[in-house]
């Protein structure tokens, strides 16, 4: 890694400033996916699907569809942002006996300090 977030392929993953549309566009180029397949998959026009490449953020239902089509977990980019930008331990006092109504997962990607 030469600069912050640059890997050997030259991509910049600066997790504080995520441009999801650009990342999707790069993945489409890597896989050389035909626009007609994308349009058919999304049931949208070419202009609507290509407009997503310019977006900083993508609606979660579309992000899920992109993840499936491009076989890449785009949600992990946001997860990595949470991991790298977690506050110091003890900043948030969450009661240990409190039970959330949210779904529970086997692997937590958010540090307990959040």
C-alpha positions in Angstrom: 0.0 0.0 0.0 1.5 3.3 -1.1 -1.0 5.8 0.0 -3.9 5.6 2.5 -6.3 3.0 1.2 -4.4 2.2 -2.0 -3.9 -1.4 -2.8 -1.8 -3.1 -5.4 -4.5 -2.8 -8.0 -4.6 1.0 -7.7 -8.0 1.2 -6.1 -8.5 3.7 -3.4 -10.7 2.6 -0.6 -10.8 5.6 1.7 -13.6 4.5 4.0 -14.5 7.9 5.2 -15.5 9.1 1.8 -17.2 6.2 0.0 -18.5 6.7 -3.6 -20.4 3.5 -4.1 -21.4 4.2 -7.7 -17.7 4.4 -8.7 -17.0 1.1 -7.0 -19.9 -0.5 -8.8 -18.7 0.9 -12.1 -15.2 -0.5 -11.6 -16.6 -4.0 -10.8 -18.9 -3.9 -13.9 -15.8 -3.0 -16.0 -13.7 -5.8 -14.3 -16.3 -8.4 -15.1 -17.1 -6.9 -18.6 -20.8 -7.2 -18.1 -23.0 -6.2 -21.0 -25.4 -3.3 -20.3 -28.3 -5.2 -21.7 -27.8 -7.8 -18.9 -27.8 -5.1 -16.3 -30.9 -3.4 -17.7 -32.7 -6.7 -17.8 -31.6 -7.6 -14.2 -32.8 -4.3 -12.8 -35.8 -3.8 -15.0 -34.8 -0.2 -15.5 -33.6 1.9 -18.5 -30.0 2.2 -19.5 -29.9 5.8 -18.3 -31.3 4.8 -14.9 -28.7 2.1 -14.4 -25.8 4.1 -15.6 -26.9 7.1 -13.5 -26.2 4.9 -10.4 -22.5 4.9 -11.3 -22.4 8.6 -10.5 -24.1 8.3 -7.1 -22.3 8.6 -3.9 -24.7 6.3 -2.1 -27.1 3.6 -3.5 -30.5 2.6 -2.1 -30.0 -0.7 -0.1 -32.4 -2.7 -2.3 -30.4 -1.7 -5.4 -27.1 -2.3 -3.5 -28.2 -5.8 -2.7 -29.1 -6.4 -6.4 -25.7 -5.1 -7.5 -24.0 -7.4 -4.9 -25.9 -10.4 -6.4 -25.3 -9.5 -10.0 -21.6 -8.6 -9.6 -20.9 -11.3 -7.0 -19.3 -8.8 -4.6 -20.4 -7.8 -1.1 -20.7 -4.0 -1.4 -22.1 -3.9 2.1 -18.7 -4.9 3.5 -17.3 -1.6 2.4 -19.7 0.1 4.9 -18.9 -2.6 7.5 -15.2 -1.8 7.1 -16.1 1.9 7.6 -17.8 1.1 10.9 -14.8 -1.0 12.1 -12.2 1.6 11.2 -14.1 4.5 12.6 -15.3 3.0 15.8 -15.0 5.2 18.9 -12.6 4.4 21.7 -13.6 1.7 24.1 -16.1 2.9 26.8 -17.4 5.8 24.9 -21.0 4.4 24.8 -22.4 2.8 27.9 -24.7 0.1 26.8 -26.4 -1.9 29.6 -25.1 -5.5 29.5 -28.5 -7.0 30.4 -30.4 -5.0 27.7 -31.7 -7.2 24.8 -32.2 -5.8 21.4 -35.2 -6.6 19.2 -32.8 -6.5 16.2 -31.7 -9.8 14.5 -28.6 -11.3 16.1 -25.7 -12.6 14.1 -22.9 -15.1 14.9 -20.1 -12.8 13.9 -20.2 -9.2 15.0 -18.4 -6.7 12.8 -19.2 -3.7 15.0 -16.9 -3.5 18.1 -18.6 -3.8 21.5 -17.6 -0.2 22.1 -20.3 0.9 19.7 
